Amino acid sequence: MNDVAECVVEVTEEAAAEIKCMRARANPSPGPHLRVYVEAGGCSGMQYGLVFDQARDGDLASEQHGVSLVVDGFSAPYLRGAVVDFSDALTGGGFKIRNPNARQSCGCGHSFET
């Protein structure tokens, strides 16, 4: 795992608070880091993923608002400058990723095209 001064992905305070709540509610206890990644799929070609996980060799790591994040080397170029936010609104609530590298996003906001 590589510690980097410049974080690949930013997490808002609202998202960090929800991530901490999710970790506290999880049974069994999840991995110590929130992994933010992309993979092929979704209606626009690439889709986002968030999962609690262990750090792996080559991961880029940062800590923000008390949340430890890891991003793998494949995902980093697609996610550089992205912001993970959270809203508890009844309509359209949940985690949202704003990605400056996405040329086009689908209506659900979970997949994108570069």
C-alpha positions as CSV (number, residue, x, y, z in Angstrom):
1,M,0.0,0.0,0.0
2,N,1.3,3.4,-0.9
3,D,0.5,6.4,1.3
4,V,0.0,9.5,-0.9
5,A,-0.1,13.1,0.1
6,E,-2.5,13.8,-2.8
7,C,-5.7,11.7,-2.4
8,V,-7.2,10.2,-5.5
9,V,-10.8,10.4,-4.2
10,E,-12.3,13.0,-1.9
11,V,-15.0,12.0,0.6
12,T,-17.4,14.6,2.0
13,E,-18.1,14.9,5.7
14,E,-21.7,13.6,5.0
15,A,-20.4,10.5,3.2
16,A,-17.8,9.9,5.9
17,A,-20.4,10.1,8.6
18,E,-22.6,7.5,6.8
19,I,-19.5,5.2,6.1
20,K,-18.7,5.3,9.9
21,C,-22.3,4.4,10.7
22,M,-22.3,1.5,8.2
23,R,-19.1,0.1,9.7
24,A,-20.5,0.3,13.2
25,R,-23.7,-1.6,12.1
26,A,-21.9,-4.3,10.1
27,N,-21.8,-7.8,11.5
28,P,-19.3,-9.3,11.2
29,S,-16.9,-6.4,11.4
30,P,-16.0,-5.3,7.8
31,G,-12.5,-4.7,6.5
32,P,-10.7,-1.6,7.9
33,H,-10.7,0.4,4.6
34,L,-13.3,1.7,2.2
35,R,-12.3,0.6,-1.2
36,V,-13.5,2.8,-4.0
37,Y,-13.1,1.2,-7.4
38,V,-14.3,1.0,-11.0
39,E,-15.0,-2.1,-13.1
40,A,-16.3,-2.8,-16.6
41,G,-20.1,-2.9,-16.6
42,G,-23.2,-0.8,-16.2
43,C,-25.2,0.9,-18.9
44,S,-22.4,3.3,-19.8
45,G,-19.4,1.0,-19.9
46,M,-17.8,1.4,-16.4
47,Q,-19.4,1.2,-13.0
48,Y,-18.4,2.4,-9.5
49,G,-18.0,0.2,-6.5
50,L,-17.7,0.8,-2.8
51,V,-16.8,-2.0,-0.4
52,F,-15.1,-2.5,3.0
53,D,-11.8,-4.3,2.3
54,Q,-8.2,-5.0,3.3
55,A,-5.4,-3.0,1.7
56,R,-3.5,-4.7,-1.1
57,D,0.0,-4.1,-2.6
58,G,-0.1,-1.2,-5.0
59,D,-3.2,0.4,-3.4
60,L,-3.2,4.2,-3.0
61,A,-4.4,5.2,0.5
62,S,-5.6,8.2,2.2
63,E,-7.6,9.1,5.3
64,Q,-10.3,11.8,5.4
65,H,-12.8,12.7,8.1
66,G,-11.8,9.6,10.0
67,V,-12.3,7.2,7.1
68,S,-9.5,5.2,5.6
69,L,-9.7,4.9,1.8
70,V,-7.9,2.7,-0.7
71,V,-8.0,2.8,-4.5
72,D,-6.3,0.2,-6.7
73,G,-3.9,1.2,-9.4
74,F,-6.3,0.3,-12.3
75,S,-9.1,2.5,-10.8
76,A,-7.0,5.5,-9.8
77,P,-6.8,7.2,-13.3
78,Y,-10.6,6.9,-13.7
79,L,-11.3,8.2,-10.2
80,R,-8.6,10.9,-9.8
81,G,-10.5,14.1,-8.6
82,A,-13.8,12.3,-7.9
83,V,-15.9,13.1,-4.9
84,V,-17.9,10.6,-2.9
85,D,-21.0,12.3,-1.3
86,F,-24.0,11.1,0.6
87,S,-27.6,12.3,0.8
88,D,-30.3,10.9,3.0
89,A,-33.1,12.4,0.8
90,L,-36.1,10.1,0.3
91,T,-35.8,10.5,-3.5
92,G,-32.4,10.2,-5.0
93,G,-30.6,9.7,-1.7
94,G,-27.6,7.4,-1.1
95,F,-24.0,7.6,-2.2
96,K,-23.2,9.7,-5.2
97,I,-19.9,10.0,-7.0
98,R,-19.1,13.2,-8.9
99,N,-16.3,12.3,-11.4
100,P,-14.6,15.0,-13.5
101,N,-13.2,12.2,-15.7
102,A,-16.7,10.9,-16.8
103,R,-17.6,12.1,-20.2
104,Q,-21.1,10.8,-19.8
105,S,-23.0,9.2,-16.9
106,C,-26.2,7.1,-16.9
107,G,-29.4,8.3,-15.3
108,C,-28.8,6.2,-12.1
109,G,-25.4,7.7,-11.6
110,H,-23.7,4.4,-10.9
111,S,-22.0,4.0,-14.3
112,F,-20.1,6.2,-16.6
113,E,-18.2,6.5,-19.8
114,T,-14.7,8.0,-20.2
